[in-house]
Amino acid sequence: RRYRGPILRRPLYIFNSSSKGTQSMSFCNTLCAYYPDTLELSSFSSVQEVGIGLFLGLAILQIITSGGVSSLYRKVDRLNDAVKANQLNGLRADFRRIKNQMVTLEQRLQSFGFTLFSVVFALVAIAVGTLAATTLISTREATCWMGLLLLGYNLLLPVLMFAGVTLYVRKLSSGVRNEIETFERSVIKQLTGTN
């Protein structure tokens, strides 16, 4: 019988050391396969204007966060008025603890807001500078990599930052919110018990 060599039940794949590093490149090359060849930089002007608006929206998010902290202060003050009016002396220590936590939360949010404003200012400056540059050379052909970079910076990056900032602020304030809800239940329980 003629020897036909070893039987391979699975196909043999040989990977070099740079195979993992080229996966992202192949993904971008796949996107570029659907990229139009006739686009100019002027075609991305509206995308850049939307990106500038989204980056400015991040600064507005800071104002909304400050408003949320103010509403928590008002809620705690109303609960404290109920504690004083009904002489629920056993809950005053809880109120002072929550008040201190509120002050700490406000300080951390202010520090985070200042950092966020600095980052947003830098991102807006880059976006405006890029818009000015692409306006001056608007008739130049926009390659696939240019288009992906402009789309990612002006659309994807602001959305990711919105999601990240929202999750961070929610995580930062979740402990204080839980304490306030527990304090509110205690006040209601004491009031219904005395009545």
N, C-alpha and C positions, 0 to 999 in steps of 0.2 A: 504493500500500500504506500502511496506517495504521501510524504509528510507535508502537511500544509501549514505548519506553524501553530503557535498557541491560539486558542479561541478566546477572543475578547468579548465578554458578555455586555460590557458597557463601553461606550466610546471614550477614548482617552483624550483629555483636554490638558494642554500644557499652558500654564499661566506664567507670565514673567512677573518681575517685581513691580512693574508699573501698571499692572492691570487694574488695580483698584483706583489708582489716580486718574485713569483715563475714562472711568465710567461716567463721571459728570461731563467730561468733554464729549463723549458719544451722545449723551442726552441733549446737550446744546446743539450738536451737529444734526440730531434728528429734528429739533425745532427749526433749525435753519433750512432744512429741506422744504419746509412749507412757507418760508419767508419770501415775500415778493421781491423781485429784483429791480423794480422801478421806483422804489420809495426814495424820497429825498428827506433831508433833515427838517424841512419845513412841514412835513407831514406829522411830525411829533410835537408841534408847538402847542396844540390843544392838550395833549397828554401832559406836557410840562406845566401848563397853567393849572390843570387839575391837581397835579402833584404839589404845587405851591399852596393851593387851597387846603389840601389835606394836611400838609405840615402845619399850617396856621391853625387848623382845627385841633391839633394836639395842644396848642397853647390854650384854646378855649376849654379843653378838657380839664385843665388845671383849675379854671374858675368854677366849673361844675363840681369838682372835688371839694373845693372850699365851701361851696354852698351846702354840700352834703354834711360836712362837719358842723356847720352852723345849725342845721336841722337837728342833729344829734344833741347839740348843746341845748336847744329849745326844749326838746323832749325831756332831757334830764332835769332841766329847771322846772318844768311842769310837774314832774314826779316829786321833786324836792318840795314844791309848794304844797302838794298833797300830804307829804310826810309832816311838814310843819303844821299845817292846818288841823290835822288829825292827831298830832302829838305822837307820832310813831317813832319814838326815840331810838328804838332798837335798829332802825334802818339808816340812821344818820352816818354811821361808820361806813356802810356800803356806799352811800352817796359820796362821801369824801374820797373813797378809793376810786370810784368811777370817775370823779372829777379829775383826779390826778392822772388817770389813764387817758382821759380826753386831752389834757394839756400835752402829755407826751405824744399822743397821736398827732395832734395839730403841729407840733414842732417837727416831727418826722416828715409829715406831708409838706410842710413849708420847705424843708431842706430838699426833699425830692422834687418839689415843684421848681425850685431855683435851678437844680441840675437839669431838669427836663427842659426848662425854658432856654438854657444855654445850648443844649443839644439841638433843639428845634431851630434856634436862631442860626446855628452853623449850617444845618441842613437846608434851611430856606435860602441862606446866602449862596450855597452851592447850586441850588436849583435855579435861582435867579441868574447867577453867572453863566450856568449852562444854557439857559434860555437865551440870554444875550448873545452868547457865542454861536449857537445854532441859528439865530436870526441873521447874524452877519454872513454866515456861510450856508444860507438856507438852500441854495441850489446844489449843494454837494450831495452826492449819493450817500444814503445811510446804509451802511453794511449791516449784516445780520447781528454782529456783536454790538454795534452801536445801538440798534433798535432794542435788543434784549436788555442792554444796560439802562437805556432811558425808561423802558417799561418797568423794569424791576425797581429802579430808584424812585420813580414818581408814582407808581401805583402799588407795587407789592410792599415796599418798605414802610410807607405810612400805615397801611392796614395792619401789618405785623406789629408796628409800634403801638397802634391803638389797642390791639388785643393784649399786648404785653403790659401796657400801663394800666388797663382796666383790671386785669387779673392781679397785678401787684397791689394796687390800691385796695381791691376787695380783700385780698389776703391780709394786708396791713391793718385794715379796720375790722376784720371779722371778730377778733377777740373782744374789742370794745363793744361791738354791736351785741354779741352774745351776753356780755355782762349787763348791758342796759336792758335787754329782754328779760333776763333773770331778775333784775331789780324791779322791773315793772310787774312781773308776776308776783313778787313778794309784796309789793305795795297793794296790789289788788286783793291778794289773799288776806292781808292784815285788815283792809277796809271791809271786806265781806265778813270777816270773822268778828269785827267789832260791831257790825250792824246786825 
